[in-house]
Amino acid sequence: MATVVAALIAVPIIVVFANLLVPSGDVWRHLIATVLGRYAANTLVVVVGVGAGTLVVGTATAWLVTMCRFPGRAVLEWALVLPLAVPAYAIAFTYGHLFDFAGPLQTFLRESFGWSRGDYWFPQMRSLGGAVLVLTAVLYPYVYLLARAAFLEQSVCVLEASRMLGRGPWRSFFGIALPLARPALAAGVILALMEALSDFGAVQHLAVDTFTTGIYRTWFGLGNPAAAGQLAALLMSVVLLLIGAERLLRGGARYHHTSSRYRRIAGHLLRGRRAAAASVVCWVPVAIGFLFPGVQLLLWAAESGGRLLEDGFLGLAATSITLAGATAALVVTVALVLAYARRIQPRILTLVATRLAGLGYAAPGSVLAVGILIPFAWIDTTLDHWARARFGISTGLLLSGTTAALFAAYLVRFLAVALNPVEAGLAKITPSMDGAARSLGLGPAQAIRRVHAPLLSGTLLAAAILVFVDVMKELPATMILRPFNLNTLAVRAFELAADEQLAAAAAPALAIVVAGLAPVVMLIRAMRRARPGSAADAP
């Protein structure tokens, strides 16, 4: 069963790359002559900028709150994760408004100093640099979470041995702590880059052309799904190249420590200017990624509060919650089946199958939309022709015109989000439980339902919440695959923001943020229990 599921999940990726062999007419000549170079250059800048920004911000803040003591550190420990709950496009249209020529900041400067256009310089948020800043502000928590977990798991004895050998704090950090945390840092950066490459709403609102926006325009603007699929294949190749490059650079190196002694991390007490500098370094990303946009969204939501019911807000919320809830249940169920199949049949084929099933997270939403819509449209066309010839009726768009396409995209996209924690949870259940279940006459399905699922209830709930929030925020796949009569909070917020109805867009954006706060709290609690040797130890 695991092999069948993995094969089905791999179909969209295979279809995307298969489009490289499909003729696309003169569209590629037009793309090369006009926009392809800009797509490639802007995407490269986004990769380099967001990669460097999230690495620096995430690593620095994780090290400070883990290894140092300064005022506000206890609050920052969880506050640094908050931007993870905010959709990138919500931050984009918030800062786009604040920094625009007609926005409050520039208006205040002109009124205060009597300036007019051309009399002063002001940073342009609707630019490539603005896109890098926005994406870095919302994605650095990926690096922060994994870096902090890695620093918490490191033995204090190793760092103390480094200090006894005459290494100062900086040399110990770069020579010991950073190499030990490199796999976690690389994983965090790769996650951030995959999200940055798949982003559509933020770069679209900030008028930055990337491969993701190009896929959408080629599909709907030029009406050429083959060329859109070929652009998607190029983007998918970039993602796989990033993953392969990190593995190649790491080579056969291994990063581990040999000490089995774990003590509570005492931390270095900072005072005076150093404490103030550490607080500023940690509070700036929180302010940029959560506080400033959150306050602005609240003000806009209060301004448009009376129009919420008129705009169908409750209906949009119900649709979004229904889609996200159903997807979370589906994804967690499939993840549990795959993880349990690997547990009871630890063969090469099963291992490969589960690894293939997790590749979908490396594909941007727009790429998966292209890979799913092409085979679904072919199936719909084939069924319609058969029904017309056999029964004289039309079946219509059974797959590509319904929510089936959306659920397929969400399943492929977010399966890895649930698969990894479920596999980790199953690994903590002793194999004797499987033997006991078999001795009582329970089959695999009964063992999952009556033994493993109850033991994994906390893990399954956490995975479901993470998938729920990711689906609530998903934009490009939803925009491409949704039926004509279906809308979500994410799509509505983007549509209103694109029409510069920012006050009206604030309510759906805030609803998504509120939904994202629950998994943030769960992640923070999990981090506090992550350190080996002391489940209750929270530095």
N, C-alpha and C positions, 0 to 999 in steps of 0.2 A: 504493500500500500504506500509506503514511504517513497518508493521509486516512482510510482504513478503520480503522486502529488508533486514530487520534484520535477517530473517531466512536464506536467501541466503548468507549473509555475515558471519553468524555463521557456515556455512557448513565446511569450512576448519578447524576451531578449533575443531569441533565435529569429523571430520575425523582423525585429529591428535591423539586425545585421544582414538578413536576407535581402532587405531593400537595397543594399549596395549593388545588387545584380539586376535591379529593375530599372529600365530606361525611364528617365524623367523629362524627356523632351529638351526644350531650350531653357528650362528653369535654371539649371546649374550655370549655364553661360551668363544668364542675367544675375544670379547670385554672386558669382565670381567678379563680375564687372562692377557690381554696386556695393553689396553689403557684407559679403563673406569675410573679407579682410577685417572689417570692423568687428564682426562677431568674434573672430578668433582673437584679435588683439584685446578687446575688452574682457573676454573670458579669461585670457591669460593674466591680465592685471588683477582681476577678481581672485583668481586662484592664488597668486603670489601675495597680494595684499591681505586677504582674509586669512590665509595660512600663517603668514608672519604675525599678523595682529592677534589672532586667537592664541597662538603659541606663546607670545610674550605676555599678554594680559592674563591668560588662564594659568600659566606656570607661575608667574610672579605673585598673583593673588593667592594661589593655592599654597605656595611656600610660606608666605607671610602669615596667613591665618593658621597654618599648621605648626610652624616652628617658632613663631614669635608671639609675644604678649604685648598688646597695646590697647588703648581705649577703643571700645566699640568692636573689638574682635569677635565677641560672642554673637553679636547681631550680624556682623558681616559673614560669618560662617554660613548662614542660610540665605542672607540677602544677596550674595553673589550668584546664587542660582536662579533668582527671580526672572531675569531676562529670558530664560528658557521658556517661560510661559507666554511670552508676547510674540505674536506673529510678526515676521520681518516687515510685511507690508504695512502693518499698523504703525510701526516706528517710522517707516518711510514717509507716509503721508503726514504724520505728525511733524517731523522735522522739516519736510518740504514746505509746510505751511509756516512754521516758525521762522525759517530762514529765507523765505521768498521776499522779493522786493516789496510787495504789499503786505508782508507779514508783520507781526507785532514788533520784532526786534529792529528791523530796518526802519520801520515807521517811527519808532521811538527815537532812533538816532537822528533821523532827518528833522523831526520836530524839536529835538533838544539842541542841535547844533546848526540848524538852518541849512542843512545840506540838500542837494538835489542829485538826480541821477548823474553819475560820472564824477562827483566830487569826492568819492570815498571808495575804498575797496572792501568787499564783504565776501566771505567764502560762499561758493555756490553749492547748495546741497543737491540740486538736480544735476549731478555730474557723476563721473566714474569714481572720483574720490569720495563723494557722498555715499555712493552705493557700498563701497568698501567699508566705510565707517559704520553704516547701518548694519550690514551683515556681520561685521566683527562684534558690534555691541550686543547682538542677539544670539550669536553662536559661540562666543568664548566660553560659556558654561560647560560645553562639551569637554573642552580641555581642562577646565577647572575641576570638574567632577572626577575625571579619571586621574588627574595629577594629584589631587588631594588624597584620593584613595591610595595611590601609589606611595605617597609620602607617609601616610599613616601606617602602611604595612612595613615600612623600612625599620630595621632594628636600630635603636639608639646606640647600641654598642658599636656598630660600624662607624657611625659619625663620631663617637667619642674616641675611637681608635685613630681616626683621621686627625682629630684635634691633638691627640697625644704625640703624633708624629710631626707636629709643627705646622699643620695646615690651618690656615685661618678660616673664618666662616665662608668667604667667597670661594676659596680653593676647595673646601669640603663640598660646597654646593655643586660646583661645576665638575669636580673630579670624582665624587662619590654619589651624591643624591641624584643628580641629573642623569648620569648613565643608568643607574638602577631604575629610574622612572621612564627611560626612553620608550619602551614598548607602549606604555600607557599614554604618553604624550603623543606618540605617532598615531595611536588609535583615535585619540581625541581630535587631532588635527584632520585626519582623514574623514571622520564623521562630520566635522564642521565644513570641510570642503565639499563633501557630497551634498550637504544641505545648501551651500552657497551656489553650487553649479545647478541645482534643481530649482532655485528660487525664480519665481516669475513676477509676483506682485510687486516686490520692492524695486527691482531693476526696471520694470515697466513703468512704475509711477515716477521714478527718478530719471526717466528718459535715457536709459543706458541699454544699448543693443547688445545682447549676448546670444549664445546658442539657444537658450530656452525661449526667449522672446522670438527668435528667428523661426523656431519650430512652429510656434503658434501662428505666426504671420504667414508662413509658407503654407500651412494646412488650410487656414481659413481665408487668408487674403489672396493667395495665388491659386487656391483650390487644387493643390498637387500633393496628395498624401505620400507618393513615392519619394519626392524630394524632401518632404518633412521627415520621413523615415530615415533617409540618408543623413540628414543633419543630426537626427537623434542617434544614429550609429556612430557618428563622429564624436558626439558628446559622451556617449557611453564608453567609447574607446579612451577618452581623456580620463574618465573615472577609473577604469581598469588600469590605465597607465600609472595613475597616482598610487594605487594600491600596490602594483607590481614594483614601482620604483622604491617605495619604502622597504619592501621585503628584500629587494636587491641590495640596497644600501646597507641594510642590517646584516645581510649575508648569513654566515654561520655563527655570528656573535650571539652570546647568551648573557643575559643581565639578571643576576641573582646574587643573594647574599647567603652566607653559610651559617651565620649565627642563628641559634634557635631561641635566644633570650630576647624577650620583649618587655620593655618597661614603659611606663607612661612617659610621653614626650613632655619634658619639663618646659621647654621653650625658652627663648631668649627674651628677657624683659627689655623692652624699648622705652626710653624716656626722652622727654624734650623734643628736639627737632626730628629725631629719628622716628619717634612715635607718631608725630604729626604727619611726617612724610608717608609712613606706612598707612595711616588712616586715609590720607588723600588718594594714594595709589589704589586702594581698595574701594573707596566710595565713588570715585569718578566713573568706573564702568557700571556700577549699580545705578548711578544717577542718569547716565546717558541711556542705558538699556532698559530701565524700568521706571524710575521716579519721574523724570521729566515727561516722557510720553504718557505715563499713567495719569499724572495730574491733568495734562491737556485733554486726554480722552474723557476724564471725569467731568471737566468743565463743559466740553462739547455735549456729552450725554445729558447733563443737567439742562443745557440750553435747548435741546431737542426732545426733552422728556415727554412733552405733551403729544408729540407726533409718533411715538413708538407704535401704538396700536394701529394708527392709520397706515403706517408703512408695512404692516404685516409682520412686525418683529416677532410676535409670539409664534406665528406659523413657521418662520424661518428657524427659530430656536428649536421648535419641535422636530422639524425635518433634520436639522443638523444633529441633534441629540439621538434621534432614531437611527440615522445612518451610522454615527459613531458607535452607538451601543451595539447595534447588530454586527458591525464590523469587528469590534473588540471581542465579542463572543465567538465569532467565526475564526478569527485569527488565533485566539488563545486555544481553541479546540484543536485546530490543525497543528499548532505548535506542540501541544501536549502529545498528540498522536505521533508526530515525527520524532520527538525526543524519546518517547517510550519505545518506539520501534528500534531506535538506535541502541537503547539500553538493553533490550532483550535479544537483539540480533546484531552484535557488534562486529559486523562484517564490513569489508571494504565497500561493497555496493551500497549498504545502508549509510555508511559514513559519507560517501560521495553524494548520495541523495540528499541528506540533510544539509550538506554544504551548499549544494545547488539551490536548495530551497531558501537559503539565506542570502543569495546574491541579489535579490530584488531590491534590497535597501541601497545598493550601490547605483541603482538606476533612478534618475530624476523622474518626477511625476509626469512631465511632458513626454519623456521617452517611453515610459510604460503606457501612457495613453495611446501613443502611436502604435506600439507593439500589440496592444489589446484590440484597438478599434479595427485594424486591418483584418485579422482573422475573424473577428466577430462579424464584420460587415460581409466577409466572404461567406460565412456560414448562413447569415440571414438571406443573402442573395440566392445561394444554392437551395435553401429550403423553400424560398418563395417561388423559384422557378419550378421546383418539383411539385409543390402544392398546386400551382396553376395548371401544370400539365396533367396532374393526376385527378385533382378534384375541382379545378376551376376556381379556386379561391386564393387569396393573397394572405400570407402569414405576417406580412409587415416586418418591422424591425424588432424581432423577439429578443435579441441580445444587445445589439449596438444602440438600440433606441430605448432601452430600459435601464433600471438601476443595476442590472446584472453586470454591465460593463464597469460601473463604479465599484461594486463589491470585488470584482476580479482585480481591478487596479489596486485597491486598498490592501487586498490580501497579499498580492505579490510585493507591494511596496513596503509593508510594515510587518511582514512575518518575522523578519530577523529581530525586530524589537521585542517580540514575545518569545522567540525561540531561544535566544541566549539565556535570559533569566530562568526559563523553564528547565533547560538542560542543566544549569548550575544547581537549581533546586533539587532535581532528580538525583544529581550526583551525591547529595547529602543524605539520601535515603539508603539505608543499608540494603545490600542485595538479598539478605535473608528474608526481607519482606516479600520479594518476588517468589522465593521458594515457598514461603508460608501460604501465599495466595494460590499457587499451583497445587499445593498439597490439599487445599480445601476445595479443589475442583473449579477454581475461578479461571476463566479464559482471559486473554489480554484486555478485552473491552471491559469485562467486569472488574478486573484488577485495577484498571485506571479509575473507574467510577467509584469503587468501594474502598480502595486502599490509597492509591497515590494522589488522587484529586483532593481528598480531605487533608492529607498531609501537606499538600502544596497549596492550600487555600490562600495563604498570605502571598506567596509568589505569583499565583495566578491572578489575584486581585491587582497586585502592583503592575503586572504586565498588561492587564486589561485597561487599567487607567492610563498607562503610557500610550497604548494604541489609541484609546479614545481621544486623548488630547491631540495626538498627531493627525488623526482624521479630521478633527475639528479645524485644524489649521491648514490642512492640505488645500492648495489652490489650483495649480496648473492642471493636474489630472481631473479634478472636479469640473473645471471650466470646459475642458475638451470633451469629457465623456458624459456629462449630466444630460438627462432628458430635457426636452424643451420646456416642460411644465414644472421643473424642479429647480429650486434655488436653496442655497445654504447661507449661513452667516458669513463664512469666509468670502464667498463669491459676491454677496450683497455688499459687504464692506468694501471690497475692491471696486465694484462698479460705482458705488457712491463716491468713493475717493477719486476715481478716474474722472468723474463729472464735477469734481471740486465741491461736492456736498459733504464737507468734512464733518460738520456737526451731526448730520444724519448717519454717517459712517461710524461714529464713535461707539454707539450702542452695541452693534454686532461685534465690533472689535473688542470691546470690554467684556462681552459675554464669553468670548474665546479665552481671554486672559484669565477670567475667574475660573473657567473650567481647567485651566492649566496649573492653577496653584496647588491643587490636591496632590498631583504626582511630585511636585517640587517638595512639598512637606515630607512625602514618603521617601524621596531620594535623600533628603537631609538626615532623616532618622536612620536610614540604612548606612549612610556614611559614618555616623557616630558609632555604629556597631561593627565597622569594617575592620578595625585593628585586631590582628591576631593576639591571642593570649589574654584578652580581657574584653568580654562581650559588652561590658558596661562602661568601658573606658571611653570617655569622650574628652579629648584634650581641650 
